Amino acid sequence: MPLPLPRLALLAAAAAFAANALFAAAPPPTTTTLQWLDASAPASATGVAFGVPWPRGTLDRTASLQLADASGRSVPVQSWPLAYWPDGSVKWTGLALAATPALGNSLALSVGTPAAPTSPVTVTEAADAFVIDTGAFVCRVPRSGSALVSSITVAGREVARAGRLVAILEARSVETGRRVTREEDFTGSVERVTLEQSGPVRAVVKLEGRHRAALGDRAWLPFVVRLYFTAGTDSIRLVHSVVFDGLADQDYVRGLGLFFDVPFREELQNRHIRLGGDSGLFSEPVRAIPGFRAALVAGAKEMTAEQLAGRRAPDLASLDEKTRGQHLSMAEWDAFKLTQLAPDAFAIDKRTGAHSTWVNAHRGRRSLGAAYVGDVSGGLGVSIRRFWQKHPTALEIEGATTSAATLRAWLWSPDAPAMDMRHYDIKGHALSIAYEDYEPGFSTPEGVANTSELTLWPLAATPSAEDLLARSLVAASPPTLICTPARYDAARVFGAWAPPDLTDPLAARLEEGLDHAFRFFSGEIDRRGWYGFWHYGDVMRTYDAARRQWQYDVGGHAWNNAELNPDTWLWYQFLRTGRADVYRLAEDFTRHSSEVDVHHLGRFAGLGSRHNVVHWGCGAKEPRISEAALKRFFYYLSTDERTGDLMRAVLDVDAKTVEINPLRKVMPAPVATPGFVRSGPDWVAFASNWMTEWERTGDTRYRDYIVTGLDDLSANREAFLKNLVYGYDPATKRLTVFGEPNIPMGHFIVIFGGDQIVEELLDLVPHPAFAATWLALHEKWAATPRSAGYAPARAAAYVARATRDPARVAATRALLEKPLAPGGRAARLAAPETYTGPDAPSPVVHVPGANMPETAQWAHEVIQSTALLRDLPRN
């Protein structure tokens, strides 16, 4: 039975108590144990950055942090605050260190003076460049111009120069989209350089610019590149983001990449190529020693073994005339390339020059995505992370027989068809049938972005196959340090969640269901081939049982585009379990949804696109898809600066809703206010943006915006319980009760993460009036679970925690158990069948009723409800 409204005021205190109990700070940890995400220290030295949360009031903002390995030996570390609690104490700390195999499997973090690195990274600010010295190499980063990096030297020898971004435009006729009118080369032009960190362990340089035409004055494809340097290490992490700002029906990107010139000092027999295969390295010299004719060529067998290992072969001048002639009779290979044009096939080819055909050297399935070119006196290696997942990619080396080779890392290979950014149709399809929200002019790629990660290795000599393989594996799966689930839980961050309590039989069954759901969808990515430059990190929304296929071609049922927050499901699951596979997929989801599904410039800047056949194709452009709540997990756990930029970019997206209102098709515009929004998901999305900026900076303007909204939403409880839509003025942040027609209050206020956002807000900004109003809404839903849509258990659990009523707890547990029953949402994913009939192109996993948004919401139901019931009696 619903509680009488007069009692709700009394329950406000209970709600406040429940919130305080849920978010109460744990005792200050004297030492935080850190462990590697993948269980062990990396096999090759590399820079690592990660975040650690702190319970409220336990870490002063002036405190320093120290790190030690299992033996107590100090490990140099650099730290900085990422976020603060309202009382000014540190909420999240970012940390960076140089990771080596010798660090062991766990580290201890505590308050204290950090050890200094033996070779600190230093940054010298010259008039025209930043000069970064890691102790292993020196890198010069110009302040402007076409080069990201003008030179890299190792022990005084230049091993790479003229690092630059390149794009190839394939212009086509608008009429057919097929006839190529011209090809045009563009080179990245750096317009702004910012030194974000300067050591002693880590330095970060941010470069911004656009690609400019070699001829003419066109500048397009804005980019942001960050270069990460770590003390004592011989690697550079490079994070590359590009925004598409062309015309979809005319501008086809044929190639997109990063080039370096690599100078040689040695003869051709001492120049070496390495390219990543499936599980090892393709390793060849530019000119081979004819060891296969050892009987005819003096010393050839021994010299060949040394040469193939990358070690020095004799100079020609040291050989007798006959042997020298035999060596010179071998072909000289000028160019090599590794192309991954599909997720399951790559090829390695080489040729003697532009005048000659390519000769295939190897074919494989999924390349490691690494390359090296240089000589025995040094060279440059590179790795592209997610190489095969984000095909079409390529690594090329050209000019190996000249004084300097060009190393090309293609994020979009010109050997593949050019990017086609057009919509899948020129007309819309019925919302009632195809679930597609079509509007002319809205299916545009203008402003969508993509981020890639690369690693560069400036080396003093050609690496062995074992060394480069170890580096490649580390670059493909970068190491990071994490806390235990109990330690994350003790910090009370990210709202209502808790580690699973497997002593509870129901909780154990629910945990099995969560695991089945994760394994099903992560498995479908590979089974269905959901890969590609613009696709990887997303999944399909709705399964078509009749076709035994996902509805990849049906309007709003195709790509999910973060609908109903699968990203945050995965992040909560990682926090609860510490699982590496969950972390990696959550990271990929966040990279995709924050870049591809959001418009970063142009008419729709700051808004995201709803689910569609083409990621940017839906007419629904909404702030819930770009909100900070989807990105905060990755930012705080990884310290990723690009994600930090994206959260800050949507701070004023509330103003955009006046121009592009999410309800423009279903309600008339108000007269009394500039615009109108839903309390959820619109206002709670704004609030998540403001909350994140407030905790990152301490700027109380954003707190005050939140308080203004909470005041307005709680001013008329009956209106809040009844109606979803409010008038809104972005200049004042005021919400006003909106007249008829209106949309009835429903689960939209919670299912896009609104429940977790509100619970965090009430923890950070105590507001008794809104706490009572929020509780009243949940009581209303708990009384009639069907009215709660996807959130019946959460509503019941919230009321159960506020009242501590055993009957409420039992009712919540019954709601949680229902999807586990045969035919239930969770049960369907527990035992999927494999179909191999003649009407399936290949074997498929067949699960009628599978749906990513519903699964994500069920996962949120489990995670949040079990946390809210924590410490309450089960019977």
N, C-alpha and C positions, 0 to 999 in steps of 0.2 A: 504494500500500500504506500502511496506517496506520503511524505511527511507534510503535515499542515504548514502552510506558508509562515504563520507566526513563529514556528519552531526553527525556521531557517536562519533567522537572526541569531538564535542561540547556537546554531551549528556553525556559524562563522568562526567562533572561537575554536570549535573542534577542528574545523578545516585548517585554521592557522596552526594548531597544535600538530595536526597530521603532517602539514608541510614542513614544520620545523623538525619533526622527528625524521621525516624522509631525507631532509637535506642537512641534518645536524652534522657539524664538523667532527671528524674523528680526532683522537688525541694526536698531537704533532708527531709525525714519524721522525725518529732520529736519523735513520738511514733508509733510503729507498733502494731496494734491489732492482737492478735492471737486467734484462735478459735479451738475447738476440731474437728477433722475430722468427728467424729460421733455425733457432736452437743453438747455433754455434757461430763463432767469430768468422768473418769473411776470409776466404782463401787467398785474397790478394788485398794489399793495402788500398784504402779509399777513404774519402771523406764521408762522414755520417752526421746528419742533423735530425733531431727528434724533439718532442715536447713531453714535459712532465707536469701533471696538475698537482695543486696543493690544496688541502682543506683550508677553508676560510680562516684567516687570522693566524696561520702557522708560519708563513714565510714573509719576513719584512722585505719591502722593495729595495732596501739597501744591502741585503744579505748577499754574500758570495757563496758559490757552490764549488765543491771539490769532488773529484771522482777517483776511485781506487779500484784495482782489479782484485781478484779473489785472494791474492797473497798479501794485499794491503799496500801494494806499490802504487804510487800516485800516477794518475793518467792525466795529461794536459787536457783541459776542457775550457771552452768558451761558452758563456751563458748570457741570456738577455731575456727580459720580461716580454711575454706575449699577451698577457691579459691580467687584469686586476679585479679583486673583489670590491664591493662597494666601500668596505672599510679601509681600502688602500693597500691591503696585503696582496701578495702575488697569487694569482689564480693559475696561470700557466707560465712555465719557463721554457724557452728554447735553448737547446744545448747543441754544441758541435764538437767533434773530436776526429782525430785521425785514427781510423780503425785498422788494426793489423791482426793477422792470425794469432799473434802472441797474447792478445788481450784475454783470451779465455772465454768461457761461456756466460759469465755473469760479472757485473760491475756494481759497485756501491756508490751511491750519490748521497752527499750530506752537506750541511752547511760548513764552510771553511774556505780557506784560501786555495785557489786552484794552482796546480803545478804549471810552470811555464814550459812550453815546448822547447826541445833542444834547438830546432831550427824554426823560429816563428815565421809565419808568413808576414811579409812587409809590403806596404804599398807606398810608392813614391809618386807624388803628384807633380808631373812636369806640366809645362804650359800647354802642350799639345797631346798629352797622353797620361794614362795611369800605367805605372810599371810595377808589376806584381812579381815578387820573388818568394817562392815556396821553400827554397832550400834545395829543391830538386831541379828546378828550371826557372827561367825568367820569361815573363810574358808581357808584351807591350800592347796596351789597348788604347787606340787613338780616341780622342774626344769627338771627332767628327770624320766624315769621309766615307769611302766605300768599304773600308776594312773593319771588321769586328776586332780582329787581331792582326797587328802589322808584323809581328815576329815572335817566335818562341825559340829560346836558346837553352841548350843543355851543356853545362861545363864550357861555356863560351862558344859553342858551335851552334849555328842556326839550323834547326831541324824542321821548321815550318814557318811559312810567311803568307801574307795576303789572305788571311781567313775572311771569307766573304759569303754573303747570301746571294743566291741566284734564283730567278724565276723565269720561266719561259711562257710567254703568252701565245696561245693559238687562237687567233681571231677568226670567227666563222660568220657566215651570213645569217641574218636573223630569220630569213624565210625558211631555210631548210635545217639549219643547225648542223649541217654536214660539210658544206663546202668551206675549205680553209682559205681565207682571204689573205692571211699573212701570218708569219711567226715573228716574234719580237722578243729579244733578250732584255731582262731587267736585272739590275744589281742593287743589293741592299745599300741604302744610304743612311748612315747614322746621323740622327738629328739631335740626340740628347744622350748623355752618359751620366750615370749617377753611381757614386761609390756608396753602397749600402752598408757594408761591413768591412773593416780594415784590419782584422786580426785580433789577437796573436795566433789563434788557431785557424780561423776561417776568414776569408775575404770574399765579398760578393760585389760584382759590378753589373749594373743594369744598363742595357743599351736599347734605345727606342729609335725607330725610323720607318721608312717606307722604301719599297723597291722602285727604282727610277730607271727610265728607259735609257738605253745607250744613245739613241737618237731621239730627239724631241724632248718635251718637257713633262710627259706624263709620270706621275708618281702614284702608286697604289699598293695594295697588299701591306698595310701597316704591320709591323712586327715588334715584338719585345723579346729580347734575348738576355738571359742572365748567365754569367760565368761565375762558377764557384771554385775557389782555390782553397786547399787545405795544407797546413804546415807539414813539410817533410814528405808529402806525397807527390808522385809523378803523374797525376791525372787532373783533368779539368772537367767538371760536370757542366753541361750546357743545356739549359732549358729554353726551348724555342717556341714562341707562340706567334701565330700569323692570323690575321683577320681578313676575310674575303670582303672586298668592297667594290667588286666589279658588277657588270651586267650579266645576269645568268644566261641570257640568250645570245650573247656576243663574246664574252670573255671566258675562254676555256684555258685553265692552267695546264700546260703540257708538262712542266717540270718545276720542282720546288726543292731546293737543296742548299747545302753548305759546302763550299770549296776551300781547299788549302793548296798552296804550292809547297812542294817538299824538295829542297835542293839536294843534289848528290855531290859527294866528294870522291867516290870510288868508281872503279871500272865496273862494267856490266855484270861480270861474274860475281861481284860482291854487292849487288843490289837485289833486294828481296821483296817478295809479295806474300802476304798472308790474307786469306779470306775464310770466313767462318762457314763451316758445313753444318750438318745436323748435330754432330757431337764432337767434332774435332776441327782441325785447321787444314785447309788447302795451302800448301807451302811450296813455293817455287822461286827460283832465281830468274832474273831477267834473261840471262844467257847461261844455260846449263853447261856443266862440264860433262863431256861424253863418257861417263862412267860405264855406260852399257857396252862400250867397246874397250874394256879395260886391257884386253890383250894387245891392242894396237896403240893405245895412248898411255904413255908413261905416267904412273902414279894416279891415274884417273879414278880408280875405285876408292882410294883413300880420300882424294880431294872431293869426290862427289859426296861422300858421307859427311864431311865437314861442311860442305856447301849447303846441303839440304838441312842441316841443323842450324843454319844461319851464321856460321862462323867463317872467318876470313879464309878465302882461297888465294892462291898465289897470284900476284900481279903478272900481267902478260910479260913484262920486261924481264921477269925472273925465270921464264921458261925458255927452253931452247927453241930454235926457229921452227922445227918440225912440230913440236908439241903446241907451240903458240898457234901455228897454222891450223892444227886440228881443233883447237878451242874456238878459233875465229870462224870455223866452218859451221858452227852451230847457229840455229836461228836465234834472232834477238827479238824478244817479245816486248812490244812497246805499250800495249794496253791490255788490261784485265777488267772484267766486270762480273759482279755477282748481282743477279736480278731475282727478286721475289715478287712475281706479278700476281700470285694467288696464294692463299694461306697454306696450300699443301704442295707447292712445287717451286723450286728455285733452280737456277742454272748458273754455272761458272763458265765463262768463255774468255778467250784471249785472242789477240791478233798481233801481227808484226807491225802494222801501221794502218793509217786511214785508207791506203791503197789496196788493202787486203781484206779477205773475208774473216769473219769470226770463226774460231775453232772451238768446239765445245770440249771442255775439260772435265766437267763433272755435273751430275744432276742429283738433286736430293729433294727432301720434303720441306723441312722448316729450318732455315739457316739461323745460326747464332747471331748474325747481323754485325759482324766485326771485320775489320780490315786493317792492314798495315802496309805501308810502303816506306822504304828507306834503304840504307846500306849498312854495312857493318860498323859505320861510325855514327849511326843514329838515324832516326826517322820519326814518323807520326803514325799512331794507331787511332782508330775511331770505332765506336760502337753506337748503333742506333737501337735504343730500347724498343720493345714491342715490334721488332723488325718484321716478322711474318704476320703478326696479328693486325698491323696497320699497313698492309700492302696497298698499292704497289710501291715497293721500295727498291733501292739498289745502292751498291757501293762500287765505284769505278776508279780505276787508276789509268791515267793516260800520260804519255811522255816519259815512260820509264827508261827509254834509251837516250833521252836528252839530258840537258844539265839540271833540269828540275821537272819532277812529275806533278801532275795535278790529281789530288785526291778528292773525289766527289762523293758526298753522302747525300743521296737523293731520298727525301721524304715522300716525294711523288716522282716515280721514275718516268722519264720521257719515253721509255720503251713501252709504256702502257698507253692505252687511250687517254686522252686529256680528260680532266675533271669536267663532268657535266653537272652543273648546279641547277639545272632547270627543274620545275615541278613535274610530277609524274603525269599530269593531265592538264588540259586547258579549260576544264570546266569543273564545277563542284559536284559533289555527290551528297545525297540526302542525309541529313543528320539523323533522321529517324531510322535509316537503314544502315548506312555506312559509318555512322557516328562521326561524321566529318564536319567540322566547322569551317566552311570555305568562305572566303571573301576575296573578290578581285583585288590584286595588288598586295595581298598579305602573304602569299606563298613565295617569299623572296629570301635568298641566302644573304642579303646584304647584312653584314655585321657578324655573321657566324665565325667562330674561331676554332683553332685546333692547336694543341700543345704537344710537342714531342720532346723527348729527353735523349741526349747524346752524351757520350764520354769520349774525351780526347786523351791520348797518352803520348806526350813528348818523351822520346826514349833515346838513350845514349848509344844503343846498339840494337841490332835486330833481335827481337825476343824469341826465345825458344817456343815451340808449339805448346809445351806445358804451361809456360808463363802466360802466353797470350790467351790460351784457353781459360785459365783461371781468372784472368782479368775479364774476359768476355762473359763468363758466368756471373761474376759479381755485378757487372754493368747491366746484365739482363734482369737481374733480381736484386736490386740494391739493398744492402743490409740496413737495418735500423734497429734501434733499441726500444724496448717497450717495458712497461710496468706489468706487474701481475694484475689479474682482474680484481683481486681484493684491494690492491693499492689504488687502482682507478676508482673503485667503488668508495673507498674511504675519502676521496677528494670531493665527492658529491657534485660532480659536474654532469651536464647534459640531461638533467631532469630525472625522471623516474625509470630506473633500471637497476638490476642487481645480478650478480653471478647466479647461475642456476643452483637451486637447492635439490640435489638429486636424492636426498633422503625422503622427499615427498614423492610418493608413487605417481601422482598426477603430474607434478613438475617434471619428473623423469620422462614420462610419456610425451609431454609437450616438447621437451628438449629433443627427443627423437624426431618428432614432427618437424621442428625447425631445421634439424640436420637433413631430413629428407627433402625439404623444400629447397634448401641451399644446394644440395647435390643435384637435384633435378634441374634447376635453372642454370647453374654453372656448367652442368653437363650438356645442356641444350646449346650453349654457345658453340661448343666444338662440334656437336652432332649436326647442327643446322648451319654451321659456317657463318656465324654472325661476326664477321671480321671485316676489316677494311679501314682506310684512313678516316672516313667520316662516320663509320658505324661502330667500331670497336668500343666497348664500354656500355652498350645498350643491348636490350633484349626486346623480343616481340611482346606485344600486350595480350593478345587473345588467341587461343587455339581453336582451329576449325576441325571439329571431329569428323565431319563428312569427308573432307579432303585429306585428313591426317596430316595437316599442314597448319602452321601458324598463319594468321590472316595478314600476311606481309603485303597484300595488294588491296586491302579493304580500308580505305579512309582512315578513321581514327582508331582502328583496331591493330595497326601495324606496329611501328617502333614505339616503345613505351614512353620514352622521353621523361623519365623520372616520375611518371604518374603514380601518385599515392606513395611516394617516398621509399622505393626499394633501396636507395643509397643509404638512408639513415637506418633502415632495418639491418643492413650489413654492418654498419659501423657499431650499432648497439650490440650486435652479435659478437663482433670482435672484442669489444670492451668486456663482455661477459665471459669470453672463453680464451682470448689470446691467440686464436687460430690464425696462422699465417695465410692459409688459402682464403679465408674470409677477408682479411686485411687487403690482400692483393686485388681481389675482385672489387671490394669497396672503393679502393683507390682508382681503379679503372672506371668504375661507374661515375665517380665524382669528377674525374678529368673530363669525361664525355659530357655529362649533364651540365657542367658549369661552363663549358666552351662551345660545344656544337649546338646545344639546345637553347642557347641564349644569343640574343642580338647585342653586340657590343658597340655598335655605332649605327648611325642612320636613323630612320624614322622610328624604329622600334627599340632603340638603344635602351638597355636595362630590363627589357621584358624577355620572357622565355616563350617557346612555342610548345603547344600542347601536342599530344601524340598524333602521328600521321605516317603515311607511306614514305614521305620525305621528312627528315627531321625538322626542317624549318617550314614545312608546308601548311600547317594548320593556321586558320584565321584567328584562333584564340591566342592572343599574346598577353601573357599574364605575369605578374610579379611573383607568384608562388613558385614559378619554375626557376627563377633567378635568385631566390632569397638566400640570405647568408646561412639560414638553418641547415641547408643542404651541404654547405661547404665547411662549416666550422670544425667538424670532426677531423677532416683531413688536414686542415690548416694547423690546428693545435697539436695533432699527433706527429706531423711531419715538418712543421715550420715553413711549409711551401709558400714562398713569397708571391708567386703568381696567383695562388688562391687568395692570398691576402688582398692583392690588388682587385680581384674580381668581387670580393665582398664589399670593398670600399666603393666600387664603381656603381653600386645600386643603392647608395644611401638616399638618393633623392628620387627613387623610382616612383614614390607615391604621387609626385607631380605628373608623371607620365600617364597615370590612369585617368587624368582629366581629359587628355587628348585621345588616348586609346582605352576606353573604358571596357572592362571585361564583361559588363552587362548591357552593352550598347544595343544588342539585338533583342533583348527580352524586356527591357524597361525603358520608359521615356526619361530623358535627362531632367534633373531637378532644376527648378528655377531659383530657389533660395540659396543654393550652395554651388560652388564651381563644379563639383563632381559628386559621384556616389560610389561607394565600395561596400563589399561584404565584410562583416566583422571577421569572418574567416572564409576563405584563406587570405583575403587581401590585407586587412589591417594587421593580422598576426604576422604576415610576411614582412610588412613594413617594420613591425616591432622587433622581429628577429634581426633585421638589418641594424636598427638603432641600438639594440641590446649589445650586439657584437662590437659595434664601434665604441660604445660607452665602455665596455670592459677592456677593449684594446687600448684606449687612449685616456680614459678617465674623464672625458669631456661630458659634463653633466647636462648639456643641451639635449643629448639623445635620451638620457634618463627622463628628462622633463617631457619630451615628446610622448614617451610611454605613459607617464603618469596622466598626461592630458587625455589620452585615449581611454585609459582605465577609468578615469573620472566620468567621462561621457558615457561609456558602456554601462556603468553601474548606476548612473543617475536615474534611469527608468528601467527597473528590473523587468517589469511586465513586457516592455517593448523589446528588451534583449531576448527574453525567453520566446517571444512570438516571431520576431522578424530578423532576417539575416542582413538586410541592406540598410545602410545609413548614408545620409548626406555627408560629404567630406570636403574640407578646405585644406589643401596641402600647405598653404601659407601659415595657417594657425594650428594645423594638426587637429582641428576640432571635428568631432563626429556629432551629427544631429539626427534625431529620430526622423525617419523618412516615412512619408505617408503612403497611402495606397496608390497603385498596386505595390506589393512587396513580395519577397520570397520567404516562405516559412523557414524559421530556424531549423536547421538539420545538421547532419554530421559533417558538413563542409568546414565547419569551424575547427574540427579536430583532425580530420583524416589526412590533411596535408602537413602534419606535424604541429598543428595548432595546440594540441593538448600538451605536448612537451614544452613548447615555447611558453605557453601561459604558466605552466607549473614552474619553469625557471624564472619567469618574470615575477611571480608572486613570492618567490624565494629572495630575489634580489631587491624587489620594490614592494615591501609589505603594503597591502591595500585591502583592509578588512571589508570594505563595501563591495569591491569586485570579487573577493574571495567568497563572500556569501552569495553573490550573483552566480558565480561559476559553479558553486556547489548546488545551487537551485537548478541549474540546467542539468547537471548530472543526476540529481534526484528525479527530475522529470523523465529523463531517459531510462533510469534504472526502474522506474515504475512501469514503463512500457518499452521493453528492450528493442522491439522492432523499430521504434522511432529513432533509435540511435544508429541505424544503418550499419556501417562497418565497425562501430565502436561499442557494442552492448556490454562486453565484459569490462572494458575500461571504465565506462560510466558506473557500472555496478561496483567495481573495485574502488573507485574514487570515493563513493558514498560509504562503502564498507570501512575504508580506512578512517574517514571522518567520524563515523559513528561507533566503530569498533564493535559492531553488532554481529554476533555469530551467524545469525540468519542471513545477513547480507553477505558474509563471507561464503557461506554455503551456496547461495544463489550465484555468486560470481564464479565459483569453482564449477558449478553445473554448466554455466555458459562457456567456460573454457573447455570443458570436456566434450561439448557437443560436436565441434568440427573433427574430433578424433574418431567419431563413430563411423561405421561403414558407410561409404558414400559421402562423407563429410569433406569439407574443403581440404583439410590436412591429410585425411586418409587417402585421398585420390593420388597424392604424390608419393605415398609410401611404397607402393608396389606397381610402378608403371609397367605396361606391357610393351614388348618389342614386336612390331609388325613388319613382315617381310613379303607381303603379297605382291602380285604382279602389277598392281596399280600404285605401287610406291617406287619411286626412282631408285631408292636405296633403303635399307632397313631404317625404321624410325621408331622412336619411343612415342607411344600413343597414350595420351592422358586426356580423355574428353573432359571438358570443363576447366582445363588449366588456364590460369589467368594471372599475369604478374601483379597487377594492382591489388586484386583480392588477396593474393598470397602475401604480399608485403603488408597489407593491413592486418591480416591474421597474425603475422609475425609480431607486429607492433602490439596487437591485443595481448599476445602471450607475454612479451617482454615487459610491457608496462604494467599489466594487471598482476603478474606474479611479483613484481617489485612492490606494488602498492599493498599487496597482501602479506608482504614480508613481516614476520614477527607477530602476525595475528593468528589466533587459534584456528586450526583447520576444522575442528568439529564443534 
